[in-house]
């Protein structure tokens, strides 16, 4: 009888222990993940790759939208109000969103502007689309992969501060992602090396490559879109055509996000190839639906159009970490 009683007590204790463990697992599974609000698609994708399954990442600037002119929707107010962390590119790219966020966010929610943290103000670039006299620098830092590595470290550290219990996961994800970025960075250098030196010049519609070009040994000759994001006037078009003819660049580049008939006209009159497939913030479709996939696609298109060997991107892993 004594053995049966002991066995019964042991079974009851085991059952209680299993019930407790099950309750803990369910509680952990239903625990709400930190909400991280992001802006443009490249930033959203980078945060997703580092945060993984432990954070809920919500990008409020739709893919393919002009991020410079994007105005948050009324429905975005609730999203921002629920945020535990807000991550933006910065350098005045998302001014309407940042102004709204400062008004409606929770008092304890931090706003992280990556560009302002990774680059000193004296290194900000000003150009045709972003003239110094207007006071807003060119914000397209993410096309320079060295700077994106800096973004990665900053995002990792801020996610750890927000959610220290998952520190190891954030460190691991960031290390994996950084390794992919290093390989991408090296591949871009190889791509540019295959382009004849006289062709290592860029004429684009939008002034997106101000930080890309000096990193990888290219020169931005001209950008077609003026600082007010309108179409260029006749005198500007004539000036750009003269620049193209003078430099002998074989191709000029547009974007699906910024369609422009003026670019086609410029290409015809300058007798050069017009390629309208570059992207500075719209991610490609699956299976390469990632920031790295976007950059690999850009370099394949650019290298081929400028007379280089487009196989330079063949070994790039554009897959996402699990999220």
C-alpha positions as a LaTeX table, in Angstrom:
\begin{tabular}{lrrr}
\hline
Residue & $x$ (\AA) & $y$ (\AA) & $z$ (\AA) \\
\hline
Unk1 & 0.00 & 0.00 & 0.00 \\
Unk2 & 2.86 & 2.31 & 0.91 \\
Unk3 & 4.52 & 1.80 & $-2.51$ \\
Unk4 & 1.24 & 2.53 & $-4.29$ \\
Unk5 & 0.78 & 5.73 & $-2.28$ \\
Unk6 & 4.31 & 6.87 & $-3.07$ \\
Unk7 & 3.78 & 6.04 & $-6.74$ \\
Unk8 & 0.49 & 7.98 & $-6.75$ \\
Unk9 & 2.10 & 11.03 & $-5.16$ \\
Unk10 & 4.97 & 10.83 & $-7.65$ \\
Unk11 & 2.50 & 10.69 & $-10.56$ \\
Unk12 & 0.61 & 13.68 & $-9.19$ \\
Unk13 & 3.82 & 15.69 & $-8.82$ \\
Unk14 & 4.93 & 14.73 & $-12.32$ \\
Unk15 & 1.54 & 15.73 & $-13.71$ \\
Unk16 & 1.68 & 19.06 & $-11.91$ \\
Unk17 & 5.19 & 19.67 & $-13.22$ \\
Unk18 & 4.16 & 18.88 & $-16.78$ \\
Unk19 & 1.13 & 21.16 & $-16.48$ \\
Unk20 & 3.34 & 23.97 & $-15.17$ \\
Unk21 & 5.85 & 23.56 & $-18.00$ \\
Unk22 & 3.05 & 23.50 & $-20.57$ \\
Unk23 & 1.59 & 26.68 & $-19.09$ \\
Unk24 & 4.99 & 28.36 & $-19.28$ \\
Unk25 & 5.45 & 27.36 & $-22.93$ \\
Unk26 & 1.98 & 28.63 & $-23.84$ \\
Unk27 & 2.61 & 31.88 & $-21.98$ \\
Unk28 & 5.90 & 32.38 & $-23.78$ \\
Unk29 & 4.31 & 31.53 & $-27.11$ \\
Unk30 & 1.53 & 34.04 & $-26.63$ \\
Unk31 & 3.78 & 36.76 & $-25.18$ \\
Unk32 & 3.58 & 39.77 & $-27.45$ \\
Unk33 & 6.75 & 40.48 & $-29.36$ \\
Unk34 & 8.20 & 44.00 & $-29.32$ \\
Unk35 & 6.75 & 46.12 & $-32.14$ \\
Unk36 & 9.39 & 47.79 & $-34.30$ \\
Unk37 & 8.13 & 50.33 & $-36.82$ \\
Unk38 & 10.32 & 51.04 & $-39.84$ \\
Unk39 & 10.06 & 53.22 & $-42.93$ \\
Unk40 & 11.47 & 52.35 & $-46.38$ \\
Unk41 & 11.67 & 48.75 & $-47.62$ \\
Unk42 & 15.47 & 48.32 & $-47.42$ \\
Unk43 & 15.48 & 49.43 & $-43.77$ \\
Unk44 & 12.49 & 47.20 & $-43.01$ \\
Unk45 & 14.19 & 44.18 & $-44.57$ \\
Unk46 & 17.49 & 44.77 & $-42.77$ \\
Unk47 & 15.69 & 44.99 & $-39.40$ \\
Unk48 & 13.70 & 41.83 & $-40.18$ \\
Unk49 & 16.90 & 39.91 & $-40.88$ \\
Unk50 & 18.44 & 40.95 & $-37.57$ \\
Unk51 & 15.31 & 40.79 & $-35.42$ \\
Unk52 & 14.15 & 37.44 & $-36.76$ \\
Unk53 & 11.15 & 35.88 & $-35.08$ \\
Unk54 & 11.55 & 37.79 & $-31.81$ \\
Unk55 & 10.26 & 41.15 & $-33.06$ \\
Unk56 & 7.24 & 42.26 & $-35.05$ \\
Unk57 & 8.52 & 44.56 & $-37.79$ \\
Unk58 & 6.05 & 46.82 & $-39.59$ \\
Unk59 & 7.19 & 49.00 & $-42.49$ \\
Unk60 & 4.84 & 51.91 & $-43.07$ \\
Unk61 & 6.24 & 53.16 & $-46.40$ \\
Unk62 & 4.79 & 50.84 & $-49.08$ \\
Unk63 & 7.26 & 49.16 & $-51.44$ \\
Unk64 & 7.64 & 51.16 & $-54.63$ \\
Unk65 & 6.46 & 54.44 & $-53.06$ \\
Unk66 & 8.44 & 57.67 & $-53.40$ \\
Unk67 & 9.85 & 57.85 & $-49.88$ \\
Unk68 & 10.70 & 61.56 & $-50.19$ \\
Unk69 & 7.11 & 62.62 & $-50.73$ \\
Unk70 & 5.38 & 59.91 & $-48.66$ \\
Unk71 & 2.81 & 61.23 & $-46.20$ \\
Unk72 & 1.69 & 58.85 & $-43.41$ \\
Unk73 & $-1.93$ & 57.73 & $-43.59$ \\
Unk74 & $-4.39$ & 58.24 & $-40.71$ \\
Unk75 & $-4.25$ & 54.48 & $-40.16$ \\
Unk76 & $-0.50$ & 54.77 & $-39.52$ \\
Unk77 & $-1.16$ & 56.74 & $-36.33$ \\
Unk78 & $-2.33$ & 53.65 & $-34.42$ \\
Unk79 & 0.63 & 51.67 & $-35.74$ \\
Unk80 & 3.10 & 54.31 & $-34.55$ \\
Unk81 & 1.32 & 54.68 & $-31.20$ \\
Unk82 & 1.82 & 50.96 & $-30.54$ \\
Unk83 & 5.53 & 51.00 & $-31.43$ \\
Unk84 & 8.17 & 49.97 & $-28.91$ \\
Unk85 & 10.95 & 51.22 & $-31.21$ \\
Unk86 & 10.90 & 53.33 & $-34.38$ \\
Unk87 & 13.75 & 52.85 & $-36.87$ \\
Unk88 & 14.17 & 55.27 & $-39.76$ \\
Unk89 & 16.93 & 56.01 & $-42.24$ \\
Unk90 & 17.20 & 59.65 & $-41.18$ \\
Unk91 & 19.04 & 62.49 & $-42.92$ \\
Unk92 & 15.65 & 64.12 & $-43.49$ \\
Unk93 & 14.36 & 61.30 & $-45.72$ \\
Unk94 & 11.19 & 60.70 & $-43.71$ \\
Unk95 & 10.39 & 64.14 & $-42.29$ \\
Unk96 & 6.54 & 63.85 & $-42.35$ \\
Unk97 & 6.73 & 60.43 & $-40.69$ \\
Unk98 & 9.24 & 61.61 & $-38.08$ \\
Unk99 & 7.15 & 64.68 & $-37.27$ \\
Unk100 & 4.07 & 62.51 & $-36.78$ \\
Unk101 & 5.98 & 59.96 & $-34.72$ \\
Unk102 & 7.25 & 62.60 & $-32.30$ \\
Unk103 & 3.66 & 63.72 & $-31.68$ \\
Unk104 & 1.89 & 60.37 & $-31.24$ \\
Unk105 & 4.46 & 57.81 & $-30.05$ \\
Unk106 & 4.62 & 56.51 & $-26.50$ \\
Unk107 & 6.91 & 58.67 & $-24.31$ \\
Unk108 & 9.32 & 55.77 & $-23.72$ \\
Unk109 & 9.56 & 54.78 & $-27.40$ \\
Unk110 & 12.89 & 55.73 & $-28.95$ \\
Unk111 & 13.27 & 57.00 & $-32.51$ \\
Unk112 & 16.45 & 55.63 & $-34.10$ \\
Unk113 & 17.70 & 57.46 & $-37.20$ \\
Unk114 & 20.36 & 55.18 & $-38.65$ \\
Unk115 & 22.02 & 57.60 & $-41.06$ \\
Unk116 & 22.48 & 60.26 & $-38.38$ \\
Unk117 & 24.25 & 57.68 & $-36.21$ \\
Unk118 & 26.48 & 56.03 & $-38.80$ \\
Unk119 & 27.77 & 59.10 & $-40.66$ \\
Unk120 & 29.20 & 62.38 & $-39.34$ \\
Unk121 & 27.55 & 65.55 & $-40.61$ \\
Unk122 & 30.71 & 66.66 & $-42.41$ \\
Unk123 & 30.43 & 63.50 & $-44.55$ \\
Unk124 & 26.86 & 64.16 & $-45.70$ \\
Unk125 & 26.57 & 64.56 & $-49.48$ \\
Unk126 & 24.78 & 67.36 & $-51.35$ \\
Unk127 & 24.13 & 67.30 & $-55.10$ \\
Unk128 & 21.75 & 68.27 & $-57.90$ \\
Unk129 & 18.66 & 66.69 & $-56.32$ \\
Unk130 & 19.76 & 67.59 & $-52.78$ \\
Unk131 & 21.48 & 71.00 & $-52.97$ \\
Unk132 & 23.19 & 72.32 & $-49.85$ \\
Unk133 & 21.22 & 75.57 & $-49.95$ \\
Unk134 & 17.98 & 73.69 & $-49.22$ \\
Unk135 & 19.54 & 72.12 & $-46.14$ \\
Unk136 & 18.55 & 68.49 & $-46.77$ \\
Unk137 & 21.44 & 66.09 & $-47.51$ \\
Unk138 & 21.26 & 63.14 & $-49.86$ \\
Unk139 & 19.88 & 60.38 & $-47.61$ \\
Unk140 & 20.63 & 57.28 & $-49.75$ \\
Unk141 & 23.32 & 55.83 & $-47.50$ \\
Unk142 & 22.09 & 52.25 & $-47.82$ \\
Unk143 & 23.45 & 51.90 & $-51.36$ \\
Unk144 & 26.92 & 51.94 & $-49.78$ \\
Unk145 & 27.30 & 48.48 & $-48.21$ \\
Unk146 & 30.02 & 49.60 & $-45.80$ \\
Unk147 & 27.47 & 51.99 & $-44.27$ \\
Unk148 & 24.85 & 49.22 & $-44.14$ \\
Unk149 & 27.27 & 47.18 & $-42.03$ \\
Unk150 & 27.19 & 50.13 & $-39.65$ \\
Unk151 & 23.39 & 50.08 & $-39.79$ \\
Unk152 & 23.51 & 46.39 & $-38.86$ \\
Unk153 & 25.55 & 47.00 & $-35.73$ \\
Unk154 & 23.34 & 49.88 & $-34.61$ \\
Unk155 & 20.14 & 47.89 & $-35.16$ \\
Unk156 & 21.57 & 44.89 & $-33.29$ \\
Unk157 & 22.54 & 46.99 & $-30.27$ \\
Unk158 & 19.17 & 48.74 & $-30.11$ \\
Unk159 & 17.22 & 45.49 & $-30.36$ \\
Unk160 & 19.31 & 44.09 & $-27.52$ \\
Unk161 & 18.56 & 47.18 & $-25.43$ \\
Unk162 & 14.86 & 46.78 & $-26.21$ \\
Unk163 & 14.73 & 43.02 & $-25.64$ \\
Unk164 & 17.82 & 41.83 & $-23.71$ \\
Unk165 & 16.40 & 38.33 & $-23.14$ \\
Unk166 & 17.01 & 37.56 & $-26.82$ \\
Unk167 & 20.48 & 39.11 & $-27.00$ \\
Unk168 & 22.17 & 35.96 & $-28.32$ \\
Unk169 & 19.73 & 35.62 & $-31.21$ \\
Unk170 & 20.18 & 39.23 & $-32.28$ \\
Unk171 & 23.96 & 38.86 & $-32.13$ \\
Unk172 & 23.85 & 35.65 & $-34.17$ \\
Unk173 & 21.46 & 37.06 & $-36.79$ \\
Unk174 & 23.52 & 40.23 & $-37.12$ \\
Unk175 & 26.74 & 38.22 & $-37.56$ \\
Unk176 & 25.16 & 36.09 & $-40.30$ \\
Unk177 & 23.78 & 39.16 & $-42.05$ \\
Unk178 & 27.07 & 41.05 & $-41.76$ \\
Unk179 & 28.87 & 38.15 & $-43.41$ \\
Unk180 & 26.42 & 38.30 & $-46.35$ \\
Unk181 & 27.01 & 42.05 & $-46.61$ \\
Unk182 & 30.79 & 41.59 & $-46.67$ \\
Unk183 & 30.47 & 39.15 & $-49.56$ \\
Unk184 & 28.14 & 41.56 & $-51.37$ \\
Unk185 & 30.56 & 44.45 & $-50.81$ \\
Unk186 & 33.46 & 42.45 & $-52.29$ \\
Unk187 & 31.31 & 41.37 & $-55.25$ \\
Unk188 & 30.38 & 44.98 & $-56.06$ \\
Unk189 & 34.06 & 45.91 & $-56.22$ \\
Unk190 & 34.62 & 42.97 & $-58.59$ \\
Unk191 & 31.70 & 44.08 & $-60.77$ \\
Unk192 & 33.06 & 47.59 & $-61.12$ \\
Unk193 & 36.53 & 46.26 & $-61.93$ \\
Unk194 & 35.09 & 44.45 & $-64.97$ \\
Unk195 & 33.59 & 47.69 & $-66.34$ \\
Unk196 & 35.95 & 49.56 & $-68.69$ \\
Unk197 & 37.38 & 52.46 & $-66.71$ \\
Unk198 & 36.02 & 55.04 & $-69.17$ \\
Unk199 & 32.49 & 53.67 & $-68.58$ \\
Unk200 & 32.51 & 53.81 & $-64.78$ \\
Unk201 & 30.13 & 56.74 & $-64.82$ \\
Unk202 & 26.50 & 57.07 & $-63.78$ \\
Unk203 & 23.70 & 59.18 & $-65.19$ \\
Unk204 & 20.52 & 58.44 & $-63.26$ \\
Unk205 & 17.04 & 59.89 & $-62.97$ \\
Unk206 & 17.06 & 60.14 & $-59.17$ \\
Unk207 & 20.22 & 61.18 & $-57.31$ \\
Unk208 & 20.53 & 57.92 & $-55.36$ \\
Unk209 & 24.17 & 56.94 & $-55.80$ \\
Unk210 & 26.02 & 59.75 & $-54.00$ \\
Unk211 & 27.41 & 57.35 & $-51.37$ \\
Unk212 & 27.64 & 54.31 & $-53.67$ \\
Unk213 & 29.85 & 55.89 & $-56.34$ \\
Unk214 & 32.84 & 57.04 & $-54.21$ \\
Unk215 & 32.86 & 53.74 & $-52.33$ \\
Unk216 & 33.16 & 51.60 & $-55.46$ \\
Unk217 & 35.21 & 53.78 & $-57.79$ \\
Unk218 & 32.47 & 55.25 & $-59.96$ \\
Unk219 & 31.51 & 58.84 & $-60.78$ \\
Unk220 & 28.02 & 60.35 & $-60.84$ \\
Unk221 & 27.93 & 62.49 & $-63.99$ \\
Unk222 & 24.38 & 63.79 & $-63.71$ \\
Unk223 & 20.95 & 63.25 & $-62.20$ \\
Unk224 & 17.88 & 64.23 & $-64.19$ \\
Unk225 & 15.36 & 64.85 & $-61.42$ \\
Unk226 & 15.63 & 68.36 & $-59.88$ \\
Unk227 & 15.54 & 69.01 & $-56.15$ \\
Unk228 & 11.78 & 69.69 & $-56.17$ \\
Unk229 & 11.20 & 66.20 & $-57.67$ \\
Unk230 & 9.62 & 67.65 & $-60.81$ \\
Unk231 & 10.66 & 66.94 & $-64.40$ \\
Unk232 & 13.72 & 68.90 & $-65.60$ \\
Unk233 & 13.36 & 71.97 & $-67.78$ \\
Unk234 & 14.64 & 72.23 & $-71.38$ \\
Unk235 & 17.92 & 73.89 & $-70.41$ \\
Unk236 & 18.64 & 71.18 & $-67.85$ \\
Unk237 & 17.92 & 68.48 & $-70.44$ \\
Unk238 & 20.28 & 70.11 & $-72.95$ \\
Unk239 & 23.00 & 70.36 & $-70.30$ \\
Unk240 & 22.65 & 66.66 & $-69.41$ \\
Unk241 & 22.81 & 65.60 & $-73.07$ \\
Unk242 & 26.02 & 67.60 & $-73.48$ \\
Unk243 & 27.50 & 65.92 & $-70.39$ \\
Unk244 & 26.64 & 62.47 & $-71.74$ \\
Unk245 & 28.17 & 63.24 & $-75.13$ \\
Unk246 & 31.27 & 64.71 & $-73.51$ \\
Unk247 & 31.91 & 61.72 & $-71.22$ \\
Unk248 & 30.94 & 59.01 & $-73.71$ \\
Unk249 & 28.97 & 57.02 & $-71.15$ \\
Unk250 & 27.17 & 54.14 & $-72.99$ \\
Unk251 & 24.00 & 53.94 & $-70.87$ \\
Unk252 & 21.82 & 56.02 & $-68.57$ \\
Unk253 & 19.60 & 54.66 & $-65.82$ \\
Unk254 & 16.03 & 55.24 & $-64.75$ \\
Unk255 & 13.77 & 53.58 & $-62.22$ \\
Unk256 & 10.33 & 52.00 & $-62.24$ \\
Unk257 & 9.55 & 53.99 & $-59.10$ \\
Unk258 & 10.38 & 57.25 & $-60.91$ \\
Unk259 & 9.06 & 56.77 & $-64.49$ \\
Unk260 & 10.17 & 59.55 & $-66.81$ \\
Unk261 & 9.64 & 60.12 & $-70.53$ \\
Unk262 & 12.38 & 62.75 & $-70.36$ \\
Unk263 & 14.97 & 60.02 & $-69.76$ \\
Unk264 & 13.89 & 58.28 & $-72.97$ \\
Unk265 & 14.20 & 61.57 & $-74.83$ \\
Unk266 & 17.66 & 62.20 & $-73.39$ \\
Unk267 & 18.81 & 58.69 & $-74.34$ \\
Unk268 & 17.54 & 59.07 & $-77.91$ \\
Unk269 & 19.17 & 62.44 & $-78.45$ \\
Unk270 & 22.44 & 61.39 & $-76.81$ \\
Unk271 & 22.36 & 58.06 & $-78.71$ \\
Unk272 & 22.89 & 55.93 & $-75.61$ \\
Unk273 & 21.07 & 52.99 & $-74.06$ \\
Unk274 & 18.30 & 53.74 & $-71.54$ \\
Unk275 & 17.84 & 51.20 & $-68.74$ \\
Unk276 & 14.85 & 51.83 & $-66.47$ \\
Unk277 & 15.27 & 48.96 & $-64.00$ \\
Unk278 & 17.52 & 50.27 & $-61.23$ \\
Unk279 & 16.00 & 50.50 & $-57.77$ \\
Unk280 & 17.11 & 52.41 & $-54.72$ \\
Unk281 & 14.35 & 51.22 & $-52.38$ \\
Unk282 & 11.97 & 48.79 & $-54.13$ \\
Unk283 & 12.78 & 45.14 & $-53.39$ \\
Unk284 & 12.66 & 42.59 & $-56.22$ \\
Unk285 & 10.03 & 39.81 & $-56.31$ \\
Unk286 & 10.69 & 36.39 & $-54.72$ \\
Unk287 & 12.88 & 34.42 & $-54.47$ \\
Unk288 & 15.30 & 37.36 & $-54.07$ \\
Unk289 & 12.87 & 39.63 & $-52.22$ \\
Unk290 & 15.50 & 41.26 & $-50.02$ \\
Unk291 & 17.74 & 44.30 & $-49.76$ \\
Unk292 & 20.70 & 42.16 & $-50.81$ \\
Unk293 & 18.62 & 40.86 & $-53.73$ \\
Unk294 & 17.88 & 44.45 & $-54.76$ \\
Unk295 & 21.56 & 45.37 & $-54.74$ \\
Unk296 & 22.56 & 42.22 & $-56.62$ \\
Unk297 & 19.95 & 43.01 & $-59.28$ \\
Unk298 & 21.16 & 46.62 & $-59.54$ \\
Unk299 & 24.77 & 45.60 & $-60.04$ \\
Unk300 & 23.91 & 42.93 & $-62.59$ \\
Unk301 & 21.91 & 45.47 & $-64.63$ \\
Unk302 & 24.45 & 48.27 & $-64.21$ \\
Unk303 & 27.51 & 46.15 & $-64.97$ \\
Unk304 & 26.02 & 44.66 & $-68.10$ \\
Unk305 & 24.82 & 48.04 & $-69.44$ \\
Unk306 & 28.25 & 49.64 & $-68.90$ \\
Unk307 & 30.17 & 46.87 & $-70.64$ \\
Unk308 & 31.27 & 44.73 & $-67.70$ \\
Unk309 & 30.89 & 41.08 & $-66.75$ \\
Unk310 & 27.53 & 40.62 & $-65.01$ \\
Unk311 & 28.47 & 37.18 & $-63.62$ \\
Unk312 & 30.17 & 39.03 & $-60.76$ \\
Unk313 & 26.95 & 38.66 & $-58.72$ \\
Unk314 & 26.42 & 34.97 & $-59.43$ \\
Unk315 & 27.48 & 33.73 & $-55.98$ \\
Unk316 & 25.57 & 36.22 & $-53.84$ \\
Unk317 & 23.16 & 34.79 & $-51.26$ \\
Unk318 & 20.07 & 37.01 & $-51.44$ \\
Unk319 & 17.97 & 34.87 & $-49.11$ \\
Unk320 & 16.52 & 36.29 & $-45.89$ \\
Unk321 & 17.19 & 35.06 & $-42.39$ \\
Unk322 & 14.12 & 33.46 & $-40.85$ \\
Unk323 & 11.52 & 36.01 & $-39.69$ \\
\hline
\end{tabular}
